[in-house]
C-alpha cells in the first residue's frame, strides 16, 4: 500500500510541472514577440513630411523653373530648403514675347508639367508657385508698359490654370533680386547657422531690405544698376561709339578680327538704356567690324563708368554708395557663365593678372578660329564673349574697385552643392517664413515609454528562462522533502 501511494502521488506532480513548463513557454514566446514588435515599430523610418515650392526665374534671355522641398516642421520658422528639380523653358525670356504677348504663358507649360511629375499628386494644390521677372521685363515696362502688362497677364493665366497654389507673377525690383541672391549664397554656404551676426550697412533706406531667417534678423544693402548688365552695357557702348564716329561703319575692338554685324538704327534706340543717345543719322544701319584689341576695348568700356561725382565716403560709379569690400563675394549668373567659358572657374582661384591675360588671349583670336574651335555655341553668344570678359573685368576692377590684393575673394559660382546660385532659392527661403510649420512626425512611443517596455519585456523573458531552468535542474534545496 505504501508503494502504491508513492506511485499514485507522483502523477499529479509531473502533470503540474508540465503545465508550468507550457505556461512558461507561452510567456517566453509572448515576451519575445513583444520585444520584437516594440523594437520594430519604434525604430521603423518615419514618413517624410515634405513641403514643395516652385519659383520661375523669368530672366532677360530665358526662363528657368525651380522646384524646392523642405521638411514641413521647419527650423526656427524657416524651411531647410533644397533644390530638387530645374527645367529650362524653351524659347526666349518672356520679355521676348512683346510682339506676341499671348504666347508668353503657354511657353511655360512644358516645365510646369515637369514640376507636376516631380511633386506628389496629393500636394499639388498646397504647393506655392511664383514667377519673378527681372531685367528684361523691367526694361520692357519702361519701353512699352502695355506690352509688359499683357505678357504678365498671359503668364498669370497659365500659372493659374496649373494645379498649384498661385502666389503671383510680377516684375521684381533689382534690390529684391540682389537681396534674394545674397540669401541664397549665404544659405548654401551655411553662414546663417554658424553664428548670430548681423550685417548693418550704410543706412540708405531705399537700398536696405530686412529679413528674418532661422530666428535672426538681417539688414541687407543692395543696389541695382538696371542698364549695366552685360547685354545692356554693350548696347550703351555701341550707342556712345556711334555718337563719336557718326559713321555707318564702326571698327569695334571688343569683337574678334574678321567678325561682322549689322544693326538697324531704328531698333537700336528703342531700348530705354540707349534712347538718351538717340539722334538723327543719315543712315539706317550700322555695320560693325571686329578689331580684336583687348586693351583698346577696356579703355572703351571704362567710359561707361562715371566716377567723377561722389556724395558719400566711397562710390562705385554714377554717384552710388559703395560699402567697404569686406569678406568674400559670390558672382553668379552671367558672371559665372562668361568666366566658365573662359576656363576661369576652377577650384584654384586665378589672380587678376591671370584673368586679364586669359581674356586678352581670347580676344586676340581671329573670328574664323573662334567659330571653328567653339562651333557648338550659338554665334550671338560666342561673338560677345570677348566684350563680356572685358566688361566684367572693367566692372569689378574699375566700377567696384577690386584690386590684385582682394581679387581672389571673388568666387564665380554656378552651383553650390546641388543647387543653382541665383535669387530663386533665397526667395523660396523667405517665402517659407509665411507658411505655417507642422509638427514633426512622432514615433508611436515616447523615449521613456519605449525604454520602459523594453526593460519590462526583457525582465519577463529572463524570469521565464530562470524558472524553466530551475524546474529542469532542481537545486538540492528544492529536492528536500521529496521521497
C-alpha positions in Angstrom: 0.0 0.0 0.0 2.8 2.4 0.8 4.5 1.6 -2.6 1.2 2.1 -4.3 0.7 5.5 -2.7 4.1 6.6 -3.8 3.4 5.8 -7.4 -0.1 7.3 -7.3 1.3 10.5 -5.7 3.9 11.1 -8.4 1.5 11.5 -11.3 -0.1 14.9 -10.3 3.4 16.3 -9.6 4.5 15.5 -13.2 1.3 16.9 -14.6 1.7 20.2 -12.7 5.3 20.5 -13.9 4.3 20.0 -17.4 1.6 22.7 -17.1 4.0 25.1 -15.6 6.5 24.5 -18.4 3.8 25.1 -21.0 2.8 28.3 -19.3 6.5 29.4 -19.1 6.9 28.6 -22.8 3.9 30.6 -23.7 5.0 33.6 -21.6 8.5 33.5 -23.1 7.1 33.4 -26.6 4.9 36.4 -25.8 7.9 38.3 -24.3 10.0 37.6 -27.4 7.1 38.7 -29.7 6.6 41.8 -27.6 10.3 42.7 -27.7 10.5 42.3 -31.5 7.2 44.2 -32.1 8.1 47.1 -29.9 11.6 47.4 -31.3 10.5 47.2 -35.0 7.5 49.6 -34.5 9.5 52.1 -32.6 12.5 52.1 -34.9 10.9 52.0 -38.4 11.7 55.0 -40.6 9.4 58.0 -40.0 7.4 59.1 -43.0 8.9 62.1 -44.7 6.6 65.1 -44.3 7.9 67.4 -47.1 6.6 70.6 -48.5 7.3 71.8 -52.0 7.5 75.2 -53.7 8.1 76.4 -57.3 9.8 79.6 -58.4 10.2 80.7 -62.1 13.1 83.0 -62.8 12.0 85.0 -65.9 15.3 86.5 -67.0 16.3 88.5 -70.0 17.3 85.7 -72.3 15.4 82.7 -70.9 13.2 81.4 -68.1 14.1 78.7 -65.6 11.7 76.8 -63.3 13.0 75.5 -60.0 11.3 73.0 -57.7 12.3 73.2 -54.0 11.5 71.0 -51.0 11.8 71.4 -47.2 10.7 69.5 -44.1 7.2 70.7 -43.1 8.2 71.2 -39.4 10.9 73.8 -40.5 13.6 75.2 -38.2 13.0 78.4 -36.3 10.2 79.3 -38.7 12.3 78.9 -41.8 12.4 75.9 -44.1 15.6 74.0 -44.6 15.2 74.3 -48.4 16.9 72.3 -51.1 16.6 72.3 -54.9 15.2 69.0 -56.4 14.5 70.0 -60.0 15.3 72.6 -62.6 13.7 73.0 -66.0 14.8 75.4 -68.7 11.9 76.9 -70.6 12.4 76.6 -74.4 12.5 79.9 -76.3 13.4 83.4 -75.3 12.7 85.1 -72.0 9.1 86.3 -71.5 10.1 89.8 -72.5 10.9 88.4 -75.9 7.1 88.0 -76.5 6.4 91.7 -76.6 5.0 91.4 -80.1 3.2 88.1 -79.4 2.2 88.5 -75.8 -0.4 85.7 -75.9 2.4 83.1 -76.4 4.3 84.1 -73.2 2.2 82.0 -70.8 1.9 78.8 -72.9 5.7 78.8 -73.3 5.9 77.7 -69.6 3.5 74.7 -69.9 6.2 72.0 -70.6 8.2 72.9 -67.5 5.0 73.2 -65.3 4.2 69.6 -66.4 7.6 68.5 -65.4 7.0 70.0 -62.0 3.7 68.1 -61.7 5.7 64.9 -62.3 8.2 65.7 -59.6 5.8 66.8 -56.8 3.5 64.2 -55.3 -0.1 64.5 -56.7 -1.7 64.9 -53.2 0.5 68.0 -52.6 -0.1 69.9 -55.9 -2.8 72.1 -54.5 -0.8 73.2 -51.5 2.4 73.9 -53.4 3.0 77.6 -54.0 4.1 78.7 -57.5 5.6 82.1 -58.1 7.2 83.9 -61.1 9.6 86.7 -60.7 10.6 88.7 -63.8 13.9 90.5 -63.8 15.9 93.0 -66.0 14.3 92.1 -69.4 10.8 92.8 -68.1 12.0 95.9 -66.2 13.2 97.3 -69.5 10.1 96.3 -71.4 8.0 98.0 -68.8 9.9 101.2 -69.4 9.8 100.8 -73.2 6.2 99.6 -73.5 4.1 99.3 -70.3 1.1 97.9 -72.2 3.1 95.1 -73.7 4.7 94.3 -70.4 1.3 94.1 -68.7 -0.1 91.8 -71.4 2.9 89.5 -71.1 2.4 89.2 -67.3 -1.3 88.7 -67.9 -0.6 85.8 -70.2 1.8 84.3 -67.8 -0.6 84.7 -64.9 -3.4 82.9 -66.8 -1.1 79.9 -67.5 0.1 79.7 -63.9 -3.5 79.9 -62.5 -4.5 77.0 -64.7 -1.8 74.8 -63.3 -2.8 72.6 -60.3 -0.6 74.6 -57.9 -1.2 77.4 -55.4 -0.6 80.5 -57.5 1.3 83.1 -55.4 1.8 85.8 -58.1 3.7 86.8 -61.2 5.4 90.2 -61.1 8.5 92.2 -62.1 10.7 92.1 -59.0 13.0 95.1 -58.3 16.7 95.0 -58.7 17.0 95.4 -54.9 14.9 92.3 -54.3 16.9 90.3 -56.9 20.2 91.3 -55.2 19.0 90.6 -51.7 17.5 87.2 -52.5 20.7 86.3 -54.3 22.6 87.3 -51.1 20.3 85.0 -49.1 20.9 82.1 -51.5 24.7 82.3 -51.4 24.9 82.7 -47.6 22.4 79.9 -47.0 24.1 77.4 -49.3 27.5 78.2 -47.7 25.9 77.6 -44.2 26.5 81.1 -42.9 23.1 81.6 -41.3 23.6 78.8 -38.8 27.2 79.5 -37.8 26.6 82.5 -35.7 24.1 85.2 -34.8 25.9 88.0 -36.5 24.0 90.9 -38.1 25.3 92.9 -41.0 24.5 96.5 -40.8 25.5 98.6 -43.8 25.2 102.2 -44.8 21.7 103.4 -43.8 20.3 104.3 -47.2 16.7 103.3 -46.6 15.8 102.9 -50.2 18.6 100.3 -50.6 18.0 98.3 -47.4 16.0 95.2 -47.2 15.1 93.4 -44.0 14.8 89.6 -43.5 14.3 87.2 -40.6 15.8 83.8 -41.2 16.2 81.0 -38.7 15.2 83.3 -35.8 17.7 86.0 -36.6 17.3 89.5 -38.2 19.3 90.7 -41.2 19.6 94.0 -43.0 21.0 93.8 -46.5 22.3 96.7 -48.6 21.6 96.2 -52.3 21.6 98.4 -55.4 20.6 97.5 -58.9 22.3 99.1 -62.0 19.5 98.5 -64.4 21.3 99.3 -67.7 24.6 97.7 -66.6 24.0 94.0 -67.2 26.4 92.8 -69.9 23.8 92.9 -72.7 22.7 96.4 -72.0 26.2 97.6 -71.3 27.1 96.5 -74.8 24.2 98.5 -76.2 25.3 101.6 -74.3 28.9 101.2 -75.5 27.8 100.9 -79.1 25.5 103.9 -78.8 28.4 106.0 -77.4 30.7 104.8 -80.2 28.1 105.7 -82.8 27.8 109.3 -81.4 31.6 109.7 -81.7 32.1 108.2 -85.1 28.9 109.4 -86.7 29.7 106.9 -89.4 27.7 103.9 -90.7 30.8 101.7 -90.3 32.3 101.1 -86.9 35.6 99.3 -86.1 35.0 97.7 -82.7 37.9 96.4 -80.6 35.6 94.3 -78.5 34.7 91.9 -81.3 37.1 89.4 -82.9 39.0 90.4 -86.0 37.1 89.3 -89.0 33.7 89.4 -87.3 30.9 91.5 -88.8 27.4 92.5 -87.5 24.7 94.8 -88.9 22.3 96.7 -86.6 19.2 98.6 -87.6 19.4 102.1 -86.1 15.6 102.4 -85.5 15.5 99.3 -83.4 18.7 100.1 -81.6 17.4 103.3 -80.0 14.1 101.8 -78.8 16.0 100.4 -75.9 15.4 102.6 -72.7 19.2 102.2 -71.9 20.2 103.8 -75.2 17.3 106.1 -76.0 19.0 109.1 -74.3 21.7 108.9 -77.1 19.1 109.0 -79.9 19.8 111.4 -82.7 19.1 111.7 -86.4 21.6 109.9 -88.6 21.9 110.0 -92.4 22.0 106.2 -92.5 19.6 103.4 -91.3 22.1 100.7 -90.5 25.3 100.4 -88.5 27.9 98.0 -89.8 30.3 96.7 -87.2 33.6 95.1 -88.0 35.7 93.4 -85.3 39.2 94.6 -84.4 40.1 92.2 -81.5 42.1 94.6 -79.3 41.6 93.9 -75.6 43.4 96.9 -74.2 41.5 99.3 -76.5 38.2 97.5 -75.6 38.9 98.0 -71.9 39.5 101.8 -72.4 36.3 101.9 -74.5 34.3 100.2 -71.8 35.6 102.3 -68.9 33.9 105.4 -70.4 30.6 103.8 -69.2 31.5 104.3 -65.5 31.2 107.9 -64.3 33.4 108.2 -61.3 33.6 112.0 -61.1 30.9 112.8 -58.5 30.5 111.0 -55.2 28.4 112.4 -52.4 29.5 109.6 -50.0 32.7 108.4 -48.4 33.0 105.9 -51.2 31.2 105.3 -54.5 31.1 102.6 -57.2 30.0 104.8 -60.1 27.3 107.2 -61.1 27.3 108.6 -57.6 26.1 105.3 -56.0 27.3 104.4 -52.5 29.9 101.6 -52.3 30.1 99.6 -49.0 33.5 98.6 -47.8 34.7 95.5 -49.6 34.9 93.1 -46.7 34.7 89.3 -46.6 34.1 87.0 -49.6 32.0 87.7 -52.7 29.9 85.4 -54.8 29.4 86.3 -58.5 26.9 84.2 -60.4 24.6 84.2 -63.5 26.3 86.0 -66.4 29.5 86.5 -64.3 29.8 82.7 -63.9 28.8 81.7 -67.4 31.4 84.0 -69.0 34.2 83.1 -66.7 33.3 79.4 -67.0 33.5 79.6 -70.8 37.0 81.2 -70.5 38.0 78.3 -68.1 38.5 80.7 -65.2 36.2 79.0 -62.6 38.4 76.1 -61.3 38.7 75.4 -57.5 42.2 77.0 -57.5 41.5 80.8 -57.8 43.1 82.8 -60.5 44.9 86.1 -59.9 43.6 89.3 -61.5 46.5 89.3 -64.0 45.8 85.7 -65.0 42.2 86.5 -65.7 43.1 89.6 -67.7 45.7 87.6 -69.7 43.1 84.9 -70.5 40.5 87.4 -71.8 43.2 89.2 -73.8 44.3 86.0 -75.4 40.8 85.0 -76.3 40.0 88.5 -77.8 43.1 88.2 -80.0 41.9 85.1 -81.8 40.6 85.7 -85.3 36.9 85.1 -85.7 37.3 82.1 -88.1 39.4 80.3 -85.5 36.9 81.1 -82.7 34.0 79.7 -84.8 36.0 76.5 -85.7 37.0 75.9 -82.0 33.6 76.6 -80.5 31.3 75.5 -83.3 28.7 74.1 -80.8 27.9 77.6 -79.3 25.4 79.9 -80.8 27.1 82.7 -82.8 25.3 85.5 -80.9 26.8 84.4 -77.5 30.1 83.3 -79.0 30.7 86.7 -80.7 30.2 88.6 -77.4 32.4 86.6 -75.0 35.4 88.9 -75.7 33.3 92.0 -74.8 31.7 90.2 -71.8 35.0 89.2 -70.4 36.5 92.7 -70.7 33.3 94.2 -69.4 33.2 92.0 -66.3 36.8 92.9 -65.5 36.1 96.6 -66.0 33.0 96.5 -63.8 34.7 94.6 -61.0 38.1 96.4 -61.2 37.1 100.0 -62.2 33.4 100.0 -61.1 33.6 98.2 -57.8 37.3 98.8 -57.1 38.5 95.2 -56.7 42.3 95.0 -56.8 45.1 92.4 -57.2 45.1 92.1 -53.4 41.4 91.2 -52.9 40.6 89.7 -56.3 40.8 86.1 -55.1 38.0 86.8 -52.6 35.6 86.8 -55.6 34.1 83.3 -56.2 32.4 82.7 -59.6 29.6 80.3 -58.7 27.3 78.2 -60.9 26.1 75.7 -58.3 26.7 75.2 -54.6 26.2 71.6 -53.9 23.2 70.5 -55.9 21.5 74.0 -56.0 21.9 76.7 -58.6 23.3 80.0 -57.4 20.7 82.8 -58.0 17.9 84.7 -56.4 15.1 82.0 -56.6 16.2 79.8 -53.6 16.6 83.0 -51.5 13.0 83.9 -52.4 11.8 80.4 -51.5 13.6 80.6 -48.1 11.9 83.9 -47.3 8.5 82.6 -48.5 8.7 79.6 -46.1 8.5 82.1 -43.2 4.9 82.7 -44.2 4.0 79.0 -44.5 2.8 77.6 -41.1 5.1 74.9 -39.7 3.7 71.5 -38.9 4.5 69.1 -36.1 7.2 66.7 -37.0 6.2 63.0 -37.4 6.2 61.3 -34.0 7.2 57.8 -33.1 4.4 55.5 -31.5 6.0 55.7 -28.1 7.9 58.3 -26.2 11.5 57.5 -25.5 10.7 56.8 -21.8 7.8 54.5 -22.6 9.9 52.7 -25.2 12.7 52.0 -22.8 10.3 51.0 -20.0 8.5 48.5 -22.2 11.8 47.0 -23.5 13.1 46.6 -19.9 9.8 45.0 -18.8 9.6 42.6 -21.6 13.3 41.7 -21.1 12.7 41.1 -17.4 9.7 38.8 -18.1 11.8 36.9 -20.6 14.7 36.5 -18.2 12.3 35.5 -15.4 10.7 32.8 -17.5 14.0 31.4 -18.6 15.2 31.3 -15.0 12.0 29.5 -13.8 12.3 27.0 -16.6 15.9 26.3 -15.7 15.0 25.8 -12.0 12.3 23.3 -12.9 14.6 21.2 -15.1 17.6 21.5 -12.8 16.2 21.4 -9.3 18.7 22.6 -6.7 19.2 20.3 -3.7 17.3 22.8 -1.5 14.2 22.2 -3.6 14.7 18.4 -3.6 14.4 18.2 0.3 11.3 16.5 1.3 10.9 14.5 -1.9 10.9 10.8 -1.1 
